[in-house]
């Protein structure tokens, strides 16, 4: 049987501040620049989740995209959309919310819940020019 990858794309808006409390304010300003603003800053994120598997002989699906959309919303989008990633999102508590760390945290939220295939990639686009891809550990 063939192996196929299926990707679902969703978008959301969220604010964050890049600030390492173990470092000085001067270090944080020099390292993170505008992203260290004490008033936070926001992004229009695009999240892509890719699942791989063999199409089911009865449906032709690797994963039902309506189900994948539901998972993405229930476990990620609805919890982060129009939120402050530093203060409002439980699965990011104690984590510096860089796009890299955020993508890993999203993986950890979704991977155990995928049925019918396996999660192979989380792609998180922070800006038109910057994105991160995570393929699991």
N, C-alpha and C positions, 0 to 999 in steps of 0.2 A: 504494500500500500504506500502511496505517496505521503510525504510529510509536507505540510503547508503551514505558512505563518499568516496569521490574521492580526490586523492592527486596528485599534479603536482610538480615535482622537477626540479629546474634550478640552475645553478651555475654562479658565477661572481667573479671578483677580485676588491678589493677596498682598499684604505689606509685611516687611521684615526689616530688621536691622542686623548688620553684621558687626558683632562686637564680642570679643573674647574677654570675659571678666577676669581671666588669669593674667591678662596683660594690662599695661598702663593705657591711659586715655591717649597719650601721645602715640604709642605703638599702634593702637586701634585706628586712629585718624590716618597715620602714615600708611598702614596696611590696607585699609578698606575704603579710604577716601569718602566720597559722597554716600557710599553704602553704610557708613557708620553714623549717619545722622541720628541724633537722639530722638528725633521726631518720626523716625522710620521713613520708609519709602516703599512704593508699590510697583508691582509688575502685572502685566497681562500674560499669564502663563498658558502654555499649550502642553497638555499631557498626552503622550501616545503610549499605549500599552500593547505589546505584541505577545501573542500566545501561539505556540507551535504544537502541532499534533497531526494525527491522521483523521481525515474527514470521516464522520460517522456514516455508515452505509445507509441508514434510514433517513438522515436529514441532509447529508452532504456538508455538515458543519464540523469544524474543529471545535468551535465554541459558539454558542448562540450569542450574536452581538448584542442583542437586547439584554441578555444576562450579564455580559461583560460591562455594558454601560451601567447597569444597576450596581454591580460590584464597585466600579470606579466612583460612582456617585455616593453610594452608601458609606464606603470606607475611606474615601479621599476627598472628592470634590465638595460634597456637602459639609465636610468638616473644616475645609480650608478656604472656601470661596468667601471673599469679602471679610477675611479674618486677618488678625495679626499673627504671623507664624511664630513669633517669639513668645507670645503670651496666651494665645487662645487655642492652640492645637495640642491636644494631649500627647499624640504620638511624636511630637517634636520637642517635648519638654526636656530641657537639659542638653539639647543638641543645637549647635550653631547652625542656623538655617541657611547655609549656602545652598546653591542649586545642587551641588554634588551630594551633600548630606540629605537634602530633601528627596532627591531621587532614590537614594538607598532606603530611606524611611517609607516611601511610597511602595517600593518593592516588598518590604517587610509586611506592610499592611495587606497587600494583594496576593502575594505568592501562595500562602496557605489556603486561600479561598478559591483558587482557580480549579475548575472541574472540566474534564474532557480534553485537556491539553496541559501544557506546562508554560509558565511565564518564562519568556526568553529575553525580553527587553522592556525597560522603562526609559522613555525619552522625555525629558522635561526641558521645554524651551522657555527661557526666562525673558529674552528679548528677541527681536528679529535676527540679531547677530550672534547670540549666545545660547547654547543648549548643552545638555549633558545626556549621555546615554549610559545606562547601567544594565549589566547582563547577569547580575547575581554573583554570589560568592562561590 
